[in-house]
């Protein structure tokens, strides 16, 4: 196999950058070891949180204290892989975005009659793979937190790294070397089961491990070499990203690069869950009817990433609290798996106490509320916190259907079929999500400060056409197939297998 860190789509990497990539792998190998010769016996179990909703089965690897003799019946009696209908959704937890894409893929696969296997490469703590991913995730999270506290760091380091640093082929060369240390997690998995990577590392690791059919579902709308996994089929959510990836635009400064082969890159549209796509028309009709009937406008605030941008959400809540008390507005506040964020909001805005209902760590209560909100009146502020990552992420999906406006940074949620108000981004690459959404007519421009954010709140609340136009655009976008990306990715993965 050609060294994927030396030549990327026919473009040679400089000796200096190649040595840097090799050194990166050696550094992690020295720190965490190399288990590439080990075979972790994979087994399957039902996902306790989204297993019933999305038909998801987890792929687990035994921890050291669980490893048994291969001849023992405990392993022999475990569920076998479905080699005909099974499809692996490979992911990591790095923020909520990649988990969200994975859920969309699992939902689409389930709706098409396939069995989605959830494979989180950041959950196998006994492996070198997870140790390498966790180390990089910790660094990214630290940088993200510092960027929220220091404008200088954000301007001088964080924005350039997210916008240009990750864009370079040299960065991909290092990632490919590091991914060689991740391949062992696939050792015991049937090679003919298709893999959809919703982060580049699961896709790269699958290629290094010899998995035959790998799709790399690229997020965002800003082409970066970070997301390349040569040997896989890459899928893209926007035409802008397609063009940028096809010619590897700007990935080696001003140098004109050899383009990606046409068969390696496919435009699919947005990666959206089946449950949301299926109900677009009825959900948009309900939003327009609530507006026409002068019902309280429902704002869904999604606060992820350890409470990043909490000050913006606090300003929105302070602005809307009077309207909430007069039953002219409703707030859904999902703090994900960070309960401390809600506690801090309560301290900062004491008025919340009297108008808030807490839906904390009770999945059945959350699901019941979301179902009832589809057809019943809702008042006040409703806060949601779930300790489990699956519930924390999927709660937003459930709440999305009955909300009128989703308030979010322009992350992966920028592609979802719901009217959106975009607050300030985290990382330069996210700006292009807001730009794309505004062009598609289903979201606002990015509001870079609190005054402009509150201006948009007023527009949604007081303008007669603002919300309605977005709903009409969403319905029109659905007719064009804009939100069919997840279905298409699953079909591409299965078609690769069927061709053989």
N, C-alpha and C positions, 0 to 999 in steps of 0.2 A: 504494500500500500504506500502511495506517495506521501511524503511528509507534508501534512496539511498546514504546517507553520512555515514552510519554505516557499511554497508556491500556492497562491490563492486564485483560482480561476485563471490560470495561465500568467498571473502577475507575480514576478519574483520579489521576495522580501529581501531587504538588504541584510548583509551579514551581521551588521550591528543589531538590527531588530530581531534577527533570528536568535542570536546569542542571548539577547534579553529574554526572549520567549523560553529558551531552554533553561536559563537561570531561574525564571519564575517557577517552572515545574520543579526544578531541583530544590528550591527553597521550600515548597510545600511538601515535597517528598521527604526532605530531611526533618521537617517538623511533624508530619502526620504519618509517615511511612508509605509504602507502596503495596497494596493488596491485590494488584492486578492478576496474580496467579491464584487467587482464592475464588472458590465458587460458593456464593451465599445461596442456600436453598430457598428459593422463593415460594411463598404460599399466598393464597387468596382468602380474603374474608370480606363480608359485607361491610360497607361503610356505615357506621352507626348514625351518621348525621344527614347525609344526602343519599343514602342507599335507596330508601323508599321513593324519594322525590325524583331522582335522576337515574336510578338503576345502577348506581356506582358500586364497584367492587374494588377494594384496596389490594394492591400488591405489597406484601410485607416481606421483610428479610429477618430471619431470627437473630435476636441479640445473642451475645456470647453466653448468657445464662440460660438461653432457650435452645441452644444447639444440642441436638441429640444424634445418636447413631442413625445413619441413613436407613438401616434395616428396621428400625422401630416403626410400628404401625401408626404412630402419631402423625408422621409425615405422609405415610402412604394413604391415609384416609382423608387427607385434605382435598379441597375442591380442585379439580383439574382445570387448566386453561382451556377456554373455548377457542380452538384454533380456526374455526370457521367464522364465527361472529364476533370474536373478541377484538378490541382495539384499545391500545394503551394511550392514555393521556399523560405524557411525561411533563412534570412541572417542578417548580421550587416555590417555597414561600419567600418572596422578596417584596414586601409590601403586599397589597391586596390584588394588584392588577393582574399578575400572572395566574393567581388562583381563580380570578374572575373569568379569564379567558378559558381556563381549564373547565370550569363549570359549564360554560357555553358549549364547549366541544362535547362534554359528557352528555349534556342535555340533547344536543343535536343527534349524537350517536344513538342515544336511547330512543329518541322519537323515530329514528330510521330502522329500528329493530336490531341494533348491535349492542354488545355488552361492553360498556366503558370500564376499563381498568385504570384506577387512579394510582399513579406512580410518582410520589413526591421524593425527589432525590435529596431533599434537605431534611428527611425524616429518618434516615438510616444512620443513627449516631455511631454505630460500631464500624462504619466504613470510612475509608479515606475520602471517598466522594463527598459525603456529608460534611466532613471536617473542613475540606477545602471550600465548599460552598458557604458554610457557616462563617468562616473567617472572612470571606469576601463580602458576605451579607452584612456582617458587623461593621466593616469599614464603610460600606455604602450608607448604612443607617446612621453612623456617626457623622459622616459628611452631610447628610440630609438635615440632621438636627442642628449642626453648627451653622449651616446655611440659613436656617430660620432665625438664628440669633445674631448673626454677624453679616451685615450688608457687604462689608469689605471681602470676607471670605466667599460669600455668594458670588460677588462680581468678579473677583480675581481668580477663584479656584473652581467653585462648584458649577456655575453656569458654563464656563469654558470646557470643563471636563465632560459634562453631560451633552454638550452641544458639538464640540469638535474632537475632544480626546477619544471618546467612544466611537467616533466616526472613522478613525484611521484603520487601515489594513494591518498596521503593526499591532494594534490592540487585539485584533482577531487572531493574529499569529500566537500571541501569548495565551489567549483563551483556549485555542486549539491544543496547545501543549498541556495546559492544566487539565483539559477535558480527558486527556489520556489516563489521568488518575481517577476518573469517574466511571470508566467503562465496566468495572467489575460488578456493579449492581445489576447489569443485564445478563451476567454469565449464565444464569439458570433459567432464563426466559426463552421460550420458543422463538427462534429467529424469524419465523414467517408471520408473526403477529405484527400488524402495522403499528407504528408509533407516531403520535402527534406530539411534538414538543411545543409547549406554550412558553418556553424560555429557551434560549439558544443552547444552554448547557445540556439539558436532557436530549436535545437533538444531536449535538456534537458527540456526547457520550454514546448514544445509540449507534452512530456511524462507526465510531472507534470499536464498539463491541461486536460489530458485524450484523446488526439488525438489518433486515433486507429492505424494509419499506418504511422510510422515515419522511415525515412532513414537518417542516419547521414553520410554525405559525407566527409570523413576525408581528409584534405590536407597534403602536405609535404611527406617526405620519412623517417622521424625519429619518431618512435613510442613514444607517450607521453600520459600519463593518462589524461592530459588536454582535450583530444579529445574524451573521453568516455562519452556516453549517454546511460546507461543501460536501456533496454526496447526498444531500436531502433535496426534496422539492420544497421551495420556499413559497409561502402564500402571503399575500399583501392585501391590506384593507382599503387602500386608496390608490388612485391612478398616479397621484404625485409621487407616492412612495415607489410605485412600480417603476416609473421612469428613472428615479434616483438610484434604485438598486440595480436596474438593468445595466446601466453604464458605470456603476460603482462611483457615482458622482462625488468628487471631492474627497475620496477616501485615501488619496495619496497626494495631498496638496493640489497643485495645478497640473500634475502629471495625468495625461490621458491614459486610461487603463483599458485592458481587454475587457469586454462586457461579459456579464453572466450569460450562459447559454439560455435560449428561449425556454427550453424544457425545464429549466431549474427554477423558474419564477412564474407564478400564476396569480392574477388578480382575482379575488373572491368577493370583496365587499366585507362588511363589518361582521365580526364574530359575536353573535347574539344568541342567547338562550331560546330554545324552541318555545317555551311558555310565554316569553315576551313577544316574539315575532307573531305567534298565532293570535294574540289578543290585541294587536296594535289598533285595529279599527274601533273595537268596543271601548278600549281604554281612552283613546283620543276623543271619542264621542262623549264619554262621561266627563272629561275635562272641559270640553266646550259647553256641555249642558250646565255644569256647576258654575261656570263663568256667566252664562246667560241668566241663570237663576240667582245671581249675586250671592252664591254660597261662599263660605270662608275658603280662601285660596290656600292650598296645601303645599308647603315647602318642605322638601326632604333635604336635610343637611347631612352629608356623609363626611365624618371626621376620621381619617385613617392615619397611619404612620405615626403612632405615638402622639397624636394630637397636633400634628403640624398645622400651622395657620389658625390655631385656636382663636387668636385675637380677632381674625376676620369673622369667624362664626359668632364670637361673642358680640361683635358690633351688629351683626344681622339680628341676633336674638334681642338685643337691647332695643333696636329700632322697631322690631315687630311685636314686642311684648304687649304694648297697648292695644294693638289690633287683635292680638290673641284674646285678651280679656274682653274685648267688645265683640268677639266671635266673628271677626272679619278675616282672620288668618288662623291657620293651624300649622304647627311645626312638628315634623318627625325629625328627631336627632339621633342618628346612629353613630355611636362612638366606637364601633367595632369591638375589639377586645381590650380596650383601654378605659376601664372604669374610672381611673383617676382623672381623665379628661372631663367627665361629667361632674365629678366632685369639684373640680376647679371652676367649672362654669357656675355651679350652684353658689360657690363662695363669691364669685365675681358679680353674679346677678341674683341677689336674694329673692327677687320677685318671682323667680322660676318655681320656687317651692310651692307656692299656692296654686299654680296652674298646671303642674306637671304630673304625669303618670309614668312610672318606671316599669319597663318590661325587661327585667334583668335576669339573664341566665335561665330563662324558662322558654324553651323552644316552642312548646305547644301553645303557650300564651301568645308568643309573637306570631305564630302562624294563624291563630284564631283572630287576633287583632287585624292582621292583614286581609284575611278573608272577609271579615265583617266590614272593613273600611271600603270594600268594593261597592257595597250597596247601602250602607248606613251613614248617617251624619257623624262627623267627627269634630270634636272641639278640643281646645287646649294644646298643651305640649306633650308629646309622647317620646320618651327617651328609651333607647335600645342599647343594651350591652350584653354580649355573649362571650364567655371565656373561651369557647371553642372556635377555632379559626373558620371552620365551615359555616357555622351559624352566623358568625360575625360578618362574613362576606355575603352570604346568601340572603341575610335579612334585608339588605339593600335591594336585591332583586325583587323580593316579595313586596316591599314597601313602594317600590317604583311604580307598580301598576296603579295604585290608588292615589299617588301624589299628582300634583299639577306641575310643579317645577322642581327639578333636581339641581341642588346647589353643590358644585364640586369643582375641584381643580381640573384642568384639562388633561386628565390621565386616561386610562382605558375607558372610563365611563363616558368620555367624550363621544364614543361611537354608539351609545345606546339610544334606542328609539323613544325618547321622552324629552319634553322641553327642558333645556338646560341653561343655567346661569353659571358662567365660568368665572371663578375667582382666580387670584394670582397663582401662577404655575410654580412648581418646584422642579427646577432643572430646565435648561433651555429647550430640550427636545419636545417638551410638552406643549409649547406654544402652537405647534403645527396641528395639534388635535383640535384646539379651539378654532383655528383658521378654517380647517376642513369642515367642522360642524357648522360654523357660520355660513360657509358657502353652500352647504347642503340645506340650510334653513332650519335646522332642528336645535340650534343653540346660539347663545350670544357671542359677542366678542369677548376676549379675555379682559376681565376687569382687574387692572393692575394695582388698584388701591381701594380703600374702604369707601370713599365718596362715590366712585364710579360703580362700585358694587351695590350700594344703596340706591343709586339712580336706577339701576336695572331692576331692583326689587320694586320700585315705584312703577316702572314701566309695565311689569307683569301685573301688578295689582290694579292699576288705574286705566291703562290703555285698553280700548275695547277689542283691538285686533291682534295685539302682540302675541298673546298665547294662542289664539285661534289660528293664526297664520302658521305658527310652528307645528300645530297639530295637523293642519292640512298638508304641510310639507312632509311630515313623517309618513302620512298615509301615501302620498305620492312617491316618496322614496321606497316604500315597501313594494309598490307596484313595479318599480324599476329593478327590484332585487337587491337593493343596497344592503339590507340587513340579513341576507341569506348566506353570509360568509361561513358560518360554522357548519351548516349543512354541506356546503361545497368542499370544505376542508376534509370532512369525514369521507365524502364520496371519492375525493382524490386519493386519500390513503387506501381505501378499499379497492379502488380501481388499479392502483399499482400492484396489489397482490393478485387481482384477477387476471391481469395481463400475463403474469407468469404461469 
